[in-house]
Amino acid sequence: MHLAQLRALVAVADRGGFTRAAVDLGLTQSAVSHAVAALERELGQRLVDRDRVGAVLTAVGKAVVDDAREAVRAADRVAERAAASAGELVGELRLGGMPSTNLAVLPALQRRFAKRHPAARVSLLEGTDDEMVDWLERGLVDLSCVVVGLGTVEGPVLAEDEFVVLLHPEHPLAGEASVHVEELVDDAFVTSKSGCQPVVESIFASHGLPFRSAHRVTQLSTIVTMVRAGMGVSMLPSLMLEGDPPGVVAIPLRPRAPRVVRIGHRPGGRPSALAKAFLDFVEEEGPVTVVG
């Protein structure tokens, strides 16, 4: 079997189809299809079920794709380390971030890193807190942003912020300097599916208080719109509220609920030269801090 065949299988698995995999690999759809078919013939097993909608791995395909992905990553590391030894950083770095880091931190870091290493390619994927850990374990990303307490990575602190309360301007607490958790027990909460709800629940539980989520949404813009419409209150990391959205009021929580986000690789893992260079760059830049 050849590396190109394994790379094609991984791309089809990650992108859910031959057309999208071909775009990622810079090949024709026919070339990707032939590479996977050749691998299937060599193994004597069907790895991918094809249909009009896309492609999904068979049971055998699912059993071997992680090993194929690791083989591809190992080959990429060889090329990256050879280039690094010659003083040049090349290759692709895949970063996993949640909405708050992608909104306020990673794009600017990515832009500055690209100026320093123009031959490197950095791509950014967005997911939930749970997906950050899962993607790293499965090798879908090289580095992930993880909230301390919700997962573990080896790497520097990327950002520090704290949870604030988001209220309608006419809410009884909107004029207060800070809001205690106990004062929110009877409010309908608008929470995010992207990962904030477990943290909010833990904040209430730490005070022995019940938590009730009336609405669960995905986008920050939806949360702001619903709070602005008086449908409830929310509690969000302050990184997500830079720019003070109109029509709502953000008030510090009492007692404070700080949040620390690290970016890194799997504990005990071996980062590529490009991943290590990015982590060193993050440490050099220092964490983004939005508190108080």
Secondary structure, DSSP 4 states (H G I P E B T S, - for coil): --HHHHHHHHHHHHHTSHHHHHHHHTS-HHHHHHHHHHHHHHHTS--EEE-SS-EEE-HHHHHHHHHHHHHHHHHHHHHHHHHHHTT---EEEEEEE-HHHHHHTHHHHHHHHHHH-TTEEEEEEE--HHHHHHHHHHTS-SEEEEEBTTB--BS-EEEEEEEEEEE-TTSTTTTSS-EEGGGGTTSPEEEETTTHHHHHHHHHHTTT----EEEEES-HHHHHHHHHTTS-BEEEEGGGGTT--TT-EEEEEES--EEEEEEEB-TT----HHHHHHHHHHHHH--EEE--
